[in-house]
Amino acid sequence: MDKPKKEPIALRHKQEQKLCLNCGFPNRPSDKRCMYCNASVAEDKGLIAWFRHTYYVLRWRWQLKHRRENLDHQPRKRVFSFVGYFMIGLVLTLAGAYFFITSLADNSFTSGLIAVLLLLYGFFTFKSLFSQK
């Protein structure tokens, strides 16, 4: 015996949520305004309203799927940003160490001040990179 096929949520006669006709966000049945875009959530009846609701359900699902696909590419982006910030922190720290050594050799206060600032910028770059958010 064949299993009965389930209908998609958009094809049911009674939905558990109201769809916003402006953005397609699913809202609770008790809501008067959309939680996402604050537009009025009106009850429509008829074939045109059914097509509109079906369109918004499918569009909302596509947007959620598209966002999930974009989130899958985020780790690659994080690696590139991590490497970039690491290189910036390394360059700032090395430049600070170089200026500090030359300021000690020349007895230059301004070079020492620049060196301390560069070392601090490098330190805070590393600190923000490795700290838990």
N, C-alpha and C positions, 0 to 999 in steps of 0.2 A: 504494500500500500504506500502511495506517495505521501510525503510529508506536506502539510499545507504550507504554502509560501506566505511569508509575512509581508504585509504591505508597508511601504516606507511611511514615515511619520507624516509626510506631506499629503499622502493619499487617504489618510484616515478622516472620517467625518468629524470627529470631535478631537481637537488637539489639546494637549496639556498646557500649552503656552500660546500667548498671543504674539504675533509677529508684527514688528514695527513696519509700517508701509514706507517709511522714509529710508531706514538703513537695513532692515531685515533682522534686527536683533530679536531673539526670542525672549519675551517677557512673561511674568507670572499672569495668570488670569485676573487677579485682583488689581493689577497695575492700570492706572489711567494714562500715564505718560511713560515713554520709553526710558529705560534705565541707561541706555547708551547715548542717545542723541536728544533726549528730552522732548521728542515730538509726541503728539497725541496718538494714542493707540485706540483706534476705532474698530468696532465689530462690523465687518462687511459680510454680506450673504450673497450667494449666487455663484454662477460659474466664473465670472470675471474675478471675483474675490478669491475663488479657489485657485485659479491660474496665478494670480498675484502671490498668494501664499506659497504655492509650490515653487515659483520662481525665486522668492526670497529664501526659502529653505535651501534650495540648491546653491544659490549664490553664497549664502552664509557658510555652508559646508565647504564650498570651493575655497573661500577665503581662509577658513580654519586650516584646510589642508595645505594651502599655499604658505601660511605662516609656519606650520610645522616643518615644511620643506626648507624654509629659510632658516629655521632654528637648527636644522641639521648641519648647515654650513657655518654656523657660528663658531664651533671649535677651531676650524681652520683660521677664521678671522682672529680669534683670541691668540692663537700661536703667533701670527704675524705681529699683532700689537704687542705681545709679550716680548718678542725678539726686538722690536723697534724701541720700546721703552728701556729694555735692558741695554741696548747699544747707546742710547742717549745718556743713561745713567753712568755707563762705563766711560764714555767720552768726557762727561762733566767731571767725574771723579779724577780721571787721569790728567785732565787739564788743570784741575785744582791742585793736584799733587805737584805737577810741573811748576806752576806759578809759585807754589809754596816753597819749593826747593830753590828756585831762582830768587825769590824775595829774601830768603835767608842768606844767600850768597851775596846779594847786592845791598842788604840792609834797607830794603825798600818797604815802607809802610803800605803804600797804595797797592803794590803787587801782592803783599800779604793779605790785605783786605779782599782783593779780587779772588785770591786763592781760597780764602775761607768761604766766600760766597759760593764759588764753584763747587767746593767740597760739600757744602750744605745742600746745594741743589742736587748734586749727585746722590747724596745720602737720602734725601727725601724722595727722589725718584725710585731708588731701590726699596725704600721703606714702603711706598705706596704699591710697588709691584709685588712684594712678598707678603704684605699684610692681608689678613683675612677680612673680607668685606661682609 
